[in-house]
C-alpha cells in the first residue's frame, strides 16, 4: 500500500510511505515481478531508467537494474533502485534514505 503524507516534524515533506512485508515486497513492488511489471509499478512514483547489468559468467541469468527518480524533484540520486533477473524476477529493492519513500515495517520506520 502506498500513501502520501507530509511529515513536518522531520523536515521531509511529501514523502511516500511504503510498507515492507518480509519475503513479499516493498510498497507496490513484489518479489518475482518482471521488468515490465516493475516499470509499470513505478509509473506513479516517477521517471524510470532500465539498464542491463554486466554478466561476469554466461551461467548467470540476464539481470536488469531499474532506477526511478521522483517527479518534480531536481536531478538527484535515484529514489528507488530495483534489480530484476530473467530467472527469478525482482529480487532486490533499495530505497534511498533521503530521496526515496519512507519504508516501514509493523509501524516502525526503517
Secondary structure, DSSP 8 states (H G I E B T S, - for coil): -EEEEEETTTTEEEEEEEEEETTTEETTEETT--HHHHHHHHTTTEEEEEEEE--SSTTS--EEEEEEEETTS-S-S-SEEEEEETTTEEEEEEE-TTTS-EEEETTEE-
